[in-house]
Amino acid sequence: MKVLVTGHAGYVGSVATMVLAEAGHEVVGLDTGFFAPCHTEGMEPVEPGLSLARDVRDVTAEDLAGFDAILHLAALSNDPMGDLAPELTAAINRDATIALAKAAKAAGVARFIFASSCSIYGAGNPDLLLDETAPVNPLTAYAASKVESESGLLPLADATFAPTFMRNATCYGLSPRVRTDLVLNNLVVSALSTGEVKLLSSGLAWRPLLHVRDLARAAAAILATDLDKIRGQAFNIGQNDENHLVRDIAAIVAEAVPGAKVTFAAGNTIDPRSYRVDFGKFAAAFPDFRFLHTAASGAKELVAAMAGRTAAEDLTGQRYVRLARLKHLMDKGALAADLTWRGERETAPLTVKRERVPVAGPSITQREVDLTAEAARHAWFENHAKYNLRFEAMVAAQTGRKHAISLAHCTSAIHLALAGLGIGPGDEVIVPECTWVATASPVVQVGATPVFADIDPVSWCLSPASLAAAITPRTKAAIVVDLYGGMPDWARLEAIARDAGIILIEDAAEAIGSRWRDRPAGAFGRASVFSFHGSKTVTTGEGGMLVTDDDALAERVNILRDQGRHPTSRALITEEVGFKYRMSAMQAAMGIAQMERLDELIAMKRDIFRFYADALDGTPGLTLNAEPAQVFNSYWMVTAVLDPKLGLLKQQVAAELGAEGIDTRPFFYPLSWQPAFRSQPSAAGAATRNPVAYAISPTGINLPSGYNVTRAVAARVSRTLKSILQRHARRAA
Ligand SMILES: Cc1ncc(COP(=O)(O)O)c(C=O)c1O
């Protein structure tokens, strides 16, 4: 059949055109385009091959020549819109409907399926199931327009013209142009975007529900049946089992959205529209028809499609709320008060422009800006060392160390710690498998041999047992990393190092502000190093610091960082080959401002971790950074390690989060696997020797942890991550 679908670019029409085309009909659309740009995030409507951009009030008999049937969906659908302008609802929903039917009849169109509504039953007796003979009781302009349309259409029925009234239950479900001003859809988006299934009413009203696709399929069934069976007939469309109390719909939605809770808005009201409907007539007339959906399956389908793709503003904004859309078009002057276009139709799809969430980034206040500018003006001549000395004193005080030496970066600090301790060719230095390459590269740079040891499954830091097993007579030192702000079992590491007579160097690049028992990061081993890279908890843009209590080491580092010039050197005379690793005064000034704010910065980092921990609580198969009793974690980077049973690799999760505008970092790859280190002797067999690193690294991912991560950002990231996990769990099942 050749079928005209009016309102084809709306919520139901976008589905009905597809369903009718799938049923083999030649479908033509007609729509004025108010909601055409309102695409569901991530979905692209399939437009019918032919469509007319036309207001339903302007259709003539000539437009309708050659059609076998009309599915008339175009209407002002909102009850609140009806309240705002009842006369417009009457003009568009009733008068235009009757005029359209008359034009159709004149053009020889035999079938006219009208989308009426169960809302015509208004306040029904809750003890009764209302069938098509029940008295109507429309409580809104919308419902009244449907009652009056049916009355206006019925007299047109004759041998040549068969109007049929689909009294549809309240629709829900996924469409390429979804609406959130429908009860179930609204509650799903509320749950996804806020974690609350928020009822604005007391939820004690009855609502029969109908999936949008089942509505379209029912229309297809009506199209396929004899005219005599449907001429002038009204059918309630839905299923008796799908009469729900709104409260129960909320419970169904809460079930579909992990962690969501049902809440009631303050001052919630009683909704007078309440009706339970009998759908037996349609079932009897179409015994082969099967409804495919329930509220529960529809809620799950919406969650699968929309989780991570929706925000609280979708509950009120123009994209998914029809009244808001019309008001928007009127406010900007695109539509006149009678809802006719004044100018160009808007056609560009509405999609959200989401800010990308970066993986890391600093917290810079006016204080940092002012001090850095001050240094730029003053840190010259006799003041050239002033800011570095102050910054160094602050870090020394924070870590309880005697010496703090500011450097170009943490990599140079590690380099100078090794060089200053005289570590070189023939020596072995143990490093953990999972860390940034800068822990190990300087070992190679001084000519020593890095030896890769395993990490602990809980702290993700160097495993004491693996350290002990890696020690040989050539071992001079081990570099222990406080990974992502976490802390290893320092007591055992120190005991092992003491017994073996090896030096420990603490790579605290990622851990300023963390504590193990009462000792701060930076207080462990012969020397500790910090990074002030732009991604770090305390930043100077680039920068590093070495702290130590060892006077001799401090003296060597001071010499080596300054081209090998000794304190007694005369001008431009160099005693040995050194390095150029000083930090500039401007960087030190920024570091001072950051150290002044250290407590605040750590509190912010801990808040960010808490946001994620709350939002991801109860997510199966996901482990976040550990904070055992003896540790105070400054949570440089919130890190999620997935259970390998989920079958998801970090690269895949990163790609899917990336597609949603969320940047991440992979958990550090094992160093022994890195191309740069594969030829090191200890890389051979490392995958079997260091099973924890090789097991955790493939499924670990750093989540955005910059200082711009608010609770809302963490919620968005967490929702997206959870929906990725759910999608894959379903696929795997
Ligand atoms: C564990 C670890 N060590 C060393 C470094 C090197 O720090 P920088 O970039 O300041 O040289 C980093 C920082 O990226 C790090 O995370």
The ligand as an SDF file (V2000), in Angstrom:
LIG
                    3D

 16 16  0  0  0  0  0  0  0  0999 V2000
   56.4530    7.2780   38.5340 C   0  0  0  0  0  0  0  0  0  0  0  0
   57.0610    8.3970   37.7650 C   0  0  0  0  0  0  0  0  0  0  0  0
   58.3780    8.5430   37.7680 N   0  0  0  0  0  0  0  0  0  0  0  0
   58.9850    9.5420   37.1160 C   0  0  0  0  0  0  0  0  0  0  0  0
   58.2700   10.4670   36.4130 C   0  0  0  0  0  0  0  0  0  0  0  0
   59.0130   11.5140   35.6360 C   0  0  0  0  0  0  0  0  0  0  0  0
   58.6260   12.8110   35.9830 O   0  0  0  0  0  0  0  0  0  0  0  0
   58.9890   14.0530   35.0230 P   0  0  0  0  0  0  0  0  0  0  0  0
   58.0240   14.0340   33.9160 O   0  0  0  0  0  0  0  0  0  0  0  0
   58.8520   15.2190   35.9340 O   0  0  0  0  0  0  0  0  0  0  0  0
   60.3870   13.8450   34.5740 O   0  0  0  0  0  0  0  0  0  0  0  0
   56.8850   10.3930   36.4040 C   0  0  0  0  0  0  0  0  0  0  0  0
   56.0640   11.3790   35.7220 C   0  0  0  0  0  0  0  0  0  0  0  0
   55.6030   11.3320   34.6760 O   0  0  0  0  0  0  0  0  0  0  0  0
   56.2770    9.3100   37.0710 C   0  0  0  0  0  0  0  0  0  0  0  0
   54.9400    9.1610   37.0430 O   0  0  0  0  0  0  0  0  0  0  0  0
  1  2  1  0
  2  3  1  0
  2 15  2  0
  3  4  2  0
  4  5  1  0
  5  6  1  0
  5 12  2  0
  6  7  1  0
  7  8  1  0
  8  9  2  0
  8 10  1  0
  8 11  1  0
 12 13  1  0
 12 15  1  0
 13 14  2  0
 15 16  1  0
M  END
$$$$
